[in-house]
């Protein structure tokens, strides 16, 4: 499926799967609390890729801003708020579905809510909120155009309906 076809079907980029791995767990065999936010962020990154947006189009890379080595837009997307709610224990081997619900908050910020399901059972929820800032002046600025397209496609398509 090419990128334009994937963009038309939000389930290809807003509904992701993963399995709880041994390294995700603590000594009690239950996921370590920080893993949920890591999974939420990784799911967001994977969603962008599946939608057809490369990491280089969103994330600063290379040398300092303005240098010939800098390859990404002069915008950073720091996380300004995050939260996690744990509903059920998750253990090694659990197959999970992560359902992303992106929302643009204003011209310079957005958040992604992630619902984590084991089968049809709600096991966790995460929220990560980002604000776009210019790398040079560290002031709020507009979101990068590729990210705006991703947010608009999610809103237009109605996202993925809860399972």
C-alpha positions in Angstrom: 0.0 0.0 0.0 1.5 3.4 -1.0 1.5 6.4 1.3 -1.5 8.0 -0.3 -3.6 4.9 0.2 -2.4 4.5 3.8 -3.4 8.1 4.5 -6.9 7.4 3.4 -7.3 4.5 6.0 -6.4 5.8 9.5 -6.3 2.2 10.9 -3.0 1.8 9.0 -1.4 4.6 11.0 -3.4 5.2 14.1 -3.8 1.5 15.2 -0.5 -0.2 16.1 0.4 -3.5 17.7 3.2 -4.5 20.1 4.1 -7.3 22.5 5.3 -6.8 26.1 8.9 -7.9 26.2 10.9 -9.3 29.2 13.0 -6.1 29.1 9.8 -4.0 29.6 9.1 -5.6 33.0 10.4 -5.0 36.5 11.5 -7.6 39.1 7.9 -8.5 39.8 7.3 -9.3 36.1 5.0 -6.4 35.5 5.8 -3.6 33.0 7.9 -0.9 34.5 5.9 2.4 34.7 8.1 4.4 32.4 7.6 1.9 29.5 4.0 3.1 28.9 5.2 6.7 27.9 8.0 5.3 25.8 5.5 3.1 24.0 3.2 6.1 23.4 6.0 8.1 22.0 7.3 5.3 19.8 3.8 4.6 18.5 3.5 8.3 17.6 6.8 8.1 15.7 5.7 4.8 13.9 2.4 6.4 13.1 4.1 9.3 11.3 6.3 6.8 9.3 3.3 4.8 8.3 1.5 8.0 7.2 4.5 8.7 5.0 6.4 11.3 7.0 10.1 10.6 7.6 11.7 11.4 10.9 14.0 13.9 9.2 10.9 16.0 8.3 9.9 16.4 11.9 12.9 15.9 14.3 16.0 18.1 14.4 19.1 16.2 13.3 22.6 16.9 12.3 24.5 20.0 13.3 23.5 23.1 15.1 20.7 25.3 13.7 21.7 27.2 10.6 24.7 25.0 9.9 25.1 23.1 6.6 24.9 19.9 8.7 21.4 20.6 10.0 18.9 18.5 7.9 15.5 19.0 9.7 13.2 22.0 10.0 14.3 24.6 12.5 11.5 23.5 14.8 11.6 21.4 18.0 8.6 19.7 19.5 9.3 19.4 23.2 6.9 17.5 25.4 5.3 19.9 27.8 2.9 17.5 29.5 2.5 13.8 29.8 0.4 11.4 31.9 -0.2 7.7 32.2 -3.0 5.7 33.7 -2.6 2.0 34.5 -5.8 -0.1 34.6 -4.5 -3.7 34.6 -1.1 -5.3 35.0 0.8 -6.1 31.9 3.3 -9.0 31.8 5.8 -10.4 29.3 4.1 -11.9 26.3 0.9 -9.8 26.4 -0.1 -8.8 22.9 -1.3 -5.1 22.9 -3.1 -2.8 20.5 -2.2 0.9 20.8 -4.9 3.3 19.5 -3.7 6.8 18.8 -6.1 9.8 19.1 -4.2 12.9 17.9 -5.6 16.4 18.5 -4.4 19.8 17.4 -4.8 22.2 20.4 -3.8 25.5 18.7 -1.5 26.6 15.9 1.6 25.6 17.9 0.6 22.6 20.0 -1.0 19.2 19.8 -1.4 16.1 21.9 -1.7 12.4 21.3 -3.8 10.2 23.5 -2.9 6.5 23.4 -5.3 3.9 24.5 -3.7 0.5 25.2 -5.8 -2.6 24.8 -5.2 -6.3 25.5 -7.8 -7.9 23.3 -10.9 -5.8 24.0 -9.8 -4.9 27.6 -8.6 -1.4 28.4 -5.3 -1.9 30.2 -3.7 1.6 30.1 -3.9 5.1 28.7 -1.2 7.7 28.0 -1.1 11.3 26.9 1.7 13.3 25.5 1.4 17.0 24.7 3.9 18.8 22.4 4.5 22.5 21.7 6.4 23.7 18.6 9.3 26.1 19.2 11.8 27.6 16.9 15.3 26.2 17.5 16.9 29.6 17.1 14.8 31.7 19.5 13.0 29.0 21.6 9.6 30.8 21.0 6.4 29.1 20.0 5.9 28.8 16.3 3.6 26.9 13.9 3.7 23.2 13.6 5.8 21.7 10.8 3.7 21.3 7.6 4.0 17.5 7.5 2.8 17.2 11.1 -0.2 19.5 10.2 -1.1 17.1 7.4 -1.0 14.2 9.8 -3.2 16.0 12.3 -5.7 17.1 9.6 -5.9 13.6 8.2 -6.7 12.2 11.6 -9.4 14.8 12.3 -10.9 14.5 8.8 -11.0 10.7 8.9 -12.5 10.8 12.3 -9.5 8.9 13.7 -10.0 5.3 14.6 -13.2 4.4 16.4 -12.8 2.8 19.8 -12.6 -0.9 19.6 
